[in-house]
Amino acid sequence: MEQKDKVEITFHAGVLTIGGTVVEVAYKDAHLFFDFGTEFRPELDLPDDKLETLLLHQLIPDLEGLYDERLNHVYQGESVRQFKHTAVFISHAHLDHTRMINYLDPSIPMYALEATASVVPALNKNGDFLIPSPFEAQNFTREMTGLKPYSKIQLGEIEVEIAPVDHDAYGAAGLIIRVAGKKIAYTGDLRLHGYDPQDTVEFCKRAFRADALIMEGVSISFPEREHDDEAIEIQSEQDLMTQMVKLINENPKRQLTFNGYPANLKRFSQIVKQSPREVVLNSEMATLLFEVFGQKVHYYTDENTVSTDKLDPQLEVPYQELLDDDEHYFWQVTAHFEQLQKGGLYIHSDATPLGDFDPAYAKFLALLAELDVTFVRLACSGHAIPDDLDKIISMIEPQLLLPIHSYHPEKLENPYGRRILPTRGQTVAL
């Protein structure tokens, strides 16, 4: 068998790190890539997000024939072969999986579940979610074809099935790739403790006895923390809501605010449904909930947020009324934290800044401390806990396990066959 007739998996990025996954599966004249984000390294304090800057700091890989020709990228590697069929698949809307999609050659098709295809441009409507294309408007989002769950795309002799999984980004998916009698499964990011664990279980059924399982391992990346005074132990998304409602009820005469990660639409939706106080969101998040779920919520606008004709004017709450309130509202705050009332309570629910690895985090906590605003961290991981990672492997029984998207992939074991710990740039042939 010639080399080009082998099924090849190349790990361009996303190895021994969290984020920036770019993996290629190639066979004969066809190849596909997943995903197309960047590593998150705020400590680098880069001067810009230009393609050459990201390449220089290895936050994205050097890829042949993938980047927009107008960017004048010159591939530095050895040219392997030409492909007739090329496509990119996006597993979900988090930045480390989507951030550089505007740098992709416009002629290359990009696929995702319908939910992700609608959420990404909505998150980027102000042009501050994705890296902007230098050739388009600031809020441009390149075309993405939205697929229904379990849809299949044919690329030459490669068949790709997109399957929903449970994650904290709405519309998350994994991939089942069938080629040359082989089955390759890519988990994307997944878990069993969110709102849709049945999706992960169904993915595992479809991936059963995969010849190769490319699997995330975020939760095994970090040592178990000792008790953290900032965080309340959370077991599931519903447990998070239970704790949030408890905090609201325990603070009847106090300004209560919160923020979360915008891609976690189901959490925002549940906050609106379950909060004992009236929830008020900024107009961008209110618009997202209406566009995706048809859910109407109270909202506010300020100089950083603008209203749209999709929102009911009768549901708008004056921003100053929120600043003055200490008993009626539970509202989302995303900017001007210095305007909060002294002595209030703020719930940080997987919002940015994400943690102490971000230099902005310490400054953020210091600002709240100056205001005597109590900081409470209510976080629920979008990634399977270590025991559930083992459970997912046991449900799939892969012949070959390829752990990525983790600082310690060696902690994932495969009782059902081989394991390879990929290195950046490595190609594994099946």
N, C-alpha and C positions, 0 to 999 in steps of 0.2 A: 504493500500500500504506500503510495506517495505521501509525502508530508502534507500536501494540500488536501488529501482525502481523509485525513484524520480529523476528529473533532478536537478542536483546541480551545482551551480556556486561558485567557491571558489577564493577569491581575495588574492593571495599569496603575491603580491607586486605591486607597481605602484599606491598606494592609498595615497592621501594627499601629493603627490610629483609629479614631472615631470620626467618621465623616469622610466626604470626598470620594465615595466608592465609584470607581469606573472599572468595570469588568467587561471583557469582550469574549463572545463565543463565536467561533468561526468554523465553517465547513465548506470546502470547495470554493464556490464563487460568492458565498453569502456570509455576512457577519452582522452581529448585533451587539449593542453596548447597553449597559445599565450600571449606574445612573449617570447624572451629569451635573454634580454639585461641586463644591470646594470644601477643603478642610477649613475648620473654624479656628483661627489662630490670632485672636485679638491682641495678644501680647507682642506680636511682630510690629504692630503700628505701621502698616504699610502706607506709602505715600498715595497709592491709587490702586484701582482694581483692573488695570490694563492687563491684557493677555500676557505680555512679556514679563510683567511684575509677578503675576501668579505663577508663571512657569519658572521664573528665577528662584522663587522661594519654595518650589515643589508643592504648591497648594493644589495644582492641577497637573495632569500628566501631559507629556509631549505626544500628541497623537497625529498620525498621518491621515490627511484627507478628511478630517472631522470638523475643523474650525472654519468659520466663515472666510472665504478666500479674500474678502476685502480687508481682513486684518493683517494680511501679508505675512502669515506665519510660515516659517521655513522649518520643516521637520528635520530634526537633528539625528534621528536614528537611521537604521538600515532598512530600506524599502523591501518589504517581503513579497507582496503580490497585489494585484489589482482585484477589486471585488465588484461584481455586478449588482449585488443587493446589499444595502446598508440601512440600518434603522437604529434608533435609540429608544429605550423604554425607561420611563420614570416610575419608580415604585410609590412615591408619595411626595407631599408638598413641602417637606422640610428643606431648609436652605442647603444643608450638606448633601442633598440629593438633587437639587434643582438650580442652584444659584447661578451657574454659568450657561444655562440653556440658550441665552441670547447670543452666545459666542458660537453656537453650533451652525454649521453650514445650512442655510435656509432650504436647500434642496433635499436635505436628508429628513425623512419622515420621523416624527417623534410621537410615541404612543403612551397613554396612561389610562387609568380608569376615568370614566366620565366625571366623577366627583373631583378628582385631582385636576383634570383638564379645565374645570370651571373655577376651582378654588385658586389656582396659581395666578391667573390674570387678575382675579379679584383682590388678592393680597398685594399685587403689584400695581394697583391702579394709581398710586401716587409715585411710582417709579423708585421706591426705596426698599423693595424686597429682593428683586433680582439685580444682577449687574446689568446696567443699561447697555444696549447696543449703541456704539458711537455713530451708527448710520440711521437711527430711528428716533422717534420721540422718546422723551425721558421715561414714560410709563409703558413703553412697548413691551409686549410679551410675545415671543415667537409662537408660531402656530403649533398646536398640539392636538392630535386626534384622540378624542375621548372614546373609550371602549366600554361596552357593557361587561359586567362580571362574567368571567369564563369565556370571553371572546378569544378567537384564535387568529393569529396573523401568520401568513406564510412568506418566508424569505428564502427563495431558492428551495433547497431541500430542508430548511429549518422551519419547524412549526413552534410558535410561541403562544402559550395560553396565559392570560392574565387573570389572577385569582385574588379576590379580596382577602386581607388579613386584618386582625385586630391590632391597632396601633393608636397612638394619640394624635396622629394626623388624619383628618377625615379623608377617606378615599384611598387608604393605603392598600398596596397589593404586593404579592409575590409573583414569581414567574415559574411556569413549568415549560421547559424547552425539550422538544423531542426531535432528535436528528440521528440519522444513520443507526437506528435501532437502540439509541441511548436516550436516557431521560435525565435531564439536569434540572435541579430545583434551586431557585434563588429565593430566600425568605424575605428580602427587603428587611424592614424593621417590623418586628411582630411581638405579640405577647398573648397571655391567656387571662389577664385580669382586668380587661377593659369592658367596654359596652358590647363588644361583638366577638367574644371568644369562639363562638361557633364558626366564624370565618377562618380562624387559624386552624381549627380542627379539620375543616373541610379541605383547606390547603394541604394539610398533612396527609389526608387520605389520597388526594390526587398526586402527591409527591411520593407515595409509598414505594419503598425499595428503589429509590432513585439511584442511578449509577453514580451521580455526584450531587452533593448537597452543599451549596454555597450559603453559609449561615452567619448571621450577625451574632456577636457576643458581647454586647455593651455591658451588661450587668456583671460580667465576670472581670471587668477591667479595673475595678477599684476594690481596695480592701474594705472589709466591713467597718463602718464608722462606729465609734463609741457614741454615747448619747449626745445628740445635737440639740442644744437648747432652742435653736431657731426652727427646728423641724418637728412636726408631729408625725409619728409613725403611721403610714397609710398603706393599706393592703390592696385596695382596688379603687376604681373610679367612683363607685357608689360609696365606699368608705370615705373617700375624700369629701363627697357631698354631705355625708352625715356629719363629719367634723366641721365643715364650713357652716352648716345650719346651726350647729351647737354654738359656735363662736358668735354668730349673729344674735342668737337668743340670749347669750350670756352678757351681751353688751348693749342694753336697751337705750342708753342715753349717751351716745358716743358717735362721732363721725366714723363710718365704716367704708373702706374702699378696697379695691382689689385690682389685680391684673393677671392675665394668663397669656399663653402662647396662642397667637391668632389662628393657627392651623387646626387647633383642637376645638373644632366647632361644636362637637357634641357636649363638651364640658361647659362651654358658654351657654348652650341651649338648656342644659340641666340646671345651671345656676339660675337662669331666668325662671324656670319652672318650680324650683324647690326653695328658693330663698324666702324667708319670712318677711323680709323687707322688699319694697319695690326696687327692682334692678334697673339701673340706667347704664347703657353702654355708650361708647363713643359712636359717632354716626357711621364710621367705617365698619365696625363690628356689627352694628345693627343692620346695616345693609347686607352684609354677608349672610347673617341668619335669615333674613327675608329672602334673599336670592336662592339660598340652598334649601332651606326648610319651609319657606313661606311663613316664618315665625315673626310676628309683629311685637316689637319691644320698645320700651321707652329709651330715648337717646338724647344726647346733648351735642352741641357743636361749640367749638372755640376757634381760635386762629389757626390751630393745627388740624382741625377736622371740619369738613364742610358737609352740609346736608345734600341729599339727592332727591330727585322727584319720586324715587321709589319708597320713600319714608313718609309716614302719615304725620303732617305738621302738628296734629293734636297730641301726638305722643312725645313731642320735644319738651325737654325740661331745661329751663334756663341754667346756664353754667353757674352763675352766681348763686342760684338757689341750692345747687349741690354743695358749693363751697360753704354755705351758711348752715347746712342741715346737719343735725346730729341724732335724728331718730327715725326718719321716714325712708331714707334711701340707702341702698347698697350699690355703689357705683364704681365703674371701671375708670381708673386713672392711668394715663399713659405718658403724661408730661406735666410740667409745672408742679412737681411734688412739693416745692417750697410754699405753695399756696394752701396746702392742707392745714386743717386746724391743729393746734397743739393738743397733744393728749389723745389723738385719734388712734385707730387700729387699721393697719393695712395688711391684706393677705396676698402673699406672693405665690402664685400658683403656676409654676413653670414659665414665668414671664422672663423677659430680658431686663437686666443682665442675668444670665443663667446661673452663674456661680462664681466662686472665688478665683477661678482660673481667668476670669475676665477682669481686667484692671478697673472697669467701671463699677464693679460690684461693691468694693469697699467704699468707694465714694458715695454710692447710693445708700448704703447702710448708715454712713456717717451723717448724711443729710437728714434721714428720718430720725436718727438719734438726737440731732440738734432740735428737732421739732417735738421731741418727746412722743413721736408716733410709734406705737408698738408694731414691730415687724414680726409677722407669723408666716412661716413657710409651709404651705400645704402643697406638696408635690406628689405626683403619681407617675411613675416611670412609664414611658411608652414601650419599654423593652422587657422581654420576659425575664423573670427572676431566675437565678441559676438553676434551681430545681426544675423550673418549667422549661428551661433550655434542654435539660436532660430528657424531660418528658416529650418534648417536640422531636428530639432525635429518636427516641424510642417509638414514637408513632410513625416515623418515616422509615427507619431502619436503612439508612443509606449504605451503599457499598463503599463510597468514598466520601469523607467529610472534609470540607474546605472552609475552615472558620476564618472570618474576616471582620472588619468593623469593630475591632477590639484591641485593647492594649495587651491583653494576655490571652490570645487565642489558644495557647497550649493547655488552658484549663478545660477546654471542651474536648471530650473524649468520644470515641465511636466504638461501642461494643459490637457493632454489626459488620465491621469491615475496616478498611484502611483510613488513615487520616494523613493529610498533607498540610503543613503550615506554610501557606504561600508567602513568597517575598515579592516586593514591588517589582513589576516587570516580568515576573516568572510566567511561563506558559506551561500548562499541564495538558497533556494529550491523553484522550480517552481511547 
